[in-house]
Amino acid sequence: GWLKTVGGLRKTKLIGRAKLSAQLLLGFSVYNLIRLGSLSGWWRGSHV
């Protein structure tokens, strides 16, 4: 759900498998950083 709403993967503007794969990898990486931050306590998701 997060990747579609915030990560921009609901309707992508990129053409090509390599570009879409890079966008997906970037989206997963950002989501993992946010998850790690909220688990460790330095990021609260309430102000997002």
C-alpha positions as CSV (number, residue, x, y, z in Angstrom):
1,G,0.0,0.0,0.0
2,W,2.7,2.5,0.9
3,L,4.6,2.0,-2.4
4,K,1.5,2.8,-4.3
5,T,0.4,5.9,-2.4
6,V,3.6,7.5,-1.3
7,G,6.2,5.7,-3.4
8,G,4.6,6.6,-6.7
9,L,4.0,3.2,-8.1
10,R,0.3,3.4,-8.6
11,K,0.8,4.9,-12.1
12,T,4.4,5.0,-13.1
13,K,5.7,7.4,-15.8
14,L,8.7,5.3,-16.7
15,I,9.0,3.1,-19.7
16,G,11.2,0.0,-19.7
17,R,11.9,-2.8,-17.3
18,A,15.2,-1.5,-16.1
19,K,13.9,1.9,-15.2
20,L,10.8,0.5,-13.4
21,S,13.0,-2.0,-11.5
22,A,15.2,0.9,-10.4
23,Q,12.2,2.9,-9.2
24,L,10.9,-0.2,-7.3
25,L,14.3,-0.7,-5.7
26,L,14.4,3.0,-4.6
27,G,10.9,2.7,-3.2
28,F,11.6,-0.4,-1.2
29,S,14.9,1.2,0.1
30,V,13.1,4.3,1.3
31,Y,10.3,2.3,2.9
32,N,12.9,0.1,4.7
33,L,14.7,3.2,6.0
34,I,11.4,4.6,7.3
35,R,10.5,1.3,9.0
36,L,13.9,1.1,10.6
37,G,13.7,4.6,11.8
38,S,10.3,4.1,13.4
39,L,11.4,0.9,15.0
40,S,14.5,2.5,16.6
41,G,12.6,5.6,17.7
42,W,14.3,8.4,15.7
43,W,11.4,8.7,13.3
44,R,7.7,9.1,14.2
45,G,5.3,8.3,11.4
46,S,2.6,10.6,12.9
47,H,4.0,13.7,11.2
48,V,4.3,12.3,7.7
